[in-house]
Amino acid sequence: VQLQASGGGLVQTGGSLRPSCTASGSIFSNNNMAWYRQAPGKQREWVATASYFGTAGYADSVKGRFTISTDNAKNTMYLQMNSLKPEDTAIYYCNKPPHYAAWNWGQGTQVTVSS
């Protein structure tokens, strides 16, 4: 499976972005999937998970601001990010949730939040 994250960008504090993750196959209908991020000089961290049966979970740092969703028909997953903060600046990736065997990570998409 090839995963490609896109849709990042530069935004001011308080702004919004909606990166997307596309897959080479129809994976979102029968796989739990997740967003991660890696800030400069830090380890990659889990951000959110979407289960294939419709539930979602979020890291405390993004809860109430970010919303994960999938569109099975488009083989795409989204991360709606609102009320962005400078500490959200990172490269964002998509893959399986923690504790699952990960697919290739791909290049990710850069999100930069200016203060």
C-alpha positions in Angstrom: 0.0 0.0 0.0 1.2 3.4 -1.0 0.1 6.3 1.2 0.4 10.0 0.2 -0.4 12.9 2.5 -1.0 16.3 1.0 -2.8 19.5 1.7 -0.6 21.1 4.3 0.5 24.7 4.2 1.2 27.9 6.0 -1.5 29.4 8.2 -1.7 31.9 11.0 -2.5 31.1 14.6 -6.2 30.3 14.8 -6.5 29.3 11.2 -7.6 26.0 9.7 -6.2 23.4 7.3 -7.5 20.1 6.0 -4.7 17.8 4.9 -5.7 14.6 3.1 -4.3 11.1 2.8 -4.8 9.0 -0.3 -4.1 5.3 -0.7 -3.2 3.1 -3.6 -6.0 0.7 -2.7 -9.4 0.5 -1.0 -8.1 0.4 2.5 -10.2 2.8 4.5 -13.4 0.6 4.5 -11.7 -2.3 6.4 -8.7 -0.8 8.2 -8.3 1.4 11.2 -6.1 4.4 10.1 -4.4 7.2 11.9 -2.7 10.6 11.5 0.7 11.3 13.0 3.0 14.3 13.1 6.7 15.0 13.6 7.9 18.4 14.7 11.5 19.4 14.1 13.8 17.7 16.6 11.0 15.6 18.1 9.8 12.0 17.7 6.8 11.3 15.6 3.7 11.3 17.7 0.2 9.9 17.2 -2.5 12.5 16.5 -5.8 10.7 15.8 -7.3 7.4 14.8 -10.4 6.6 12.7 -11.8 3.1 13.0 -13.3 1.5 9.9 -16.6 1.1 11.8 -16.9 4.8 12.5 -15.3 5.7 15.8 -12.4 8.1 16.3 -9.8 8.9 19.0 -7.6 11.9 19.5 -4.5 12.9 21.3 -5.3 15.3 24.2 -3.3 18.0 22.5 -5.7 18.2 19.5 -9.0 17.0 21.1 -11.8 19.5 20.3 -9.8 21.1 17.5 -9.1 18.4 15.0 -11.5 16.0 13.3 -10.5 12.8 11.5 -12.7 11.4 8.7 -12.6 9.0 5.8 -14.3 8.9 2.4 -14.2 5.3 1.3 -15.4 6.0 -2.2 -12.5 8.3 -2.7 -9.9 6.2 -0.8 -9.1 9.3 1.2 -8.8 10.2 4.8 -8.9 13.8 6.1 -7.8 15.7 9.1 -9.8 18.9 9.7 -7.6 21.1 11.8 -9.1 24.2 13.4 -7.8 26.7 15.9 -4.3 25.9 14.9 -1.4 26.8 17.2 2.3 27.2 16.5 2.9 24.0 18.4 0.9 22.2 15.7 3.7 22.9 13.3 5.0 19.6 12.0 5.1 17.2 9.1 1.9 15.2 9.1 1.7 11.6 8.0 -0.9 8.9 7.7 -0.6 5.2 8.5 -2.1 2.4 10.6 -2.6 3.2 14.3 0.1 2.5 16.9 0.8 -1.1 17.6 -0.1 -2.2 14.1 2.5 -3.1 11.5 3.0 0.1 9.6 2.9 0.5 5.8 5.6 2.7 4.1 5.4 6.2 5.6 5.6 8.3 2.6 6.9 11.9 2.6 4.1 13.5 4.7 2.8 17.0 4.3 4.2 20.1 6.0 2.0 22.2 8.3 3.4 25.5 9.5 1.5 27.7 11.9 2.8 31.2 12.3 2.4 33.2 15.5 
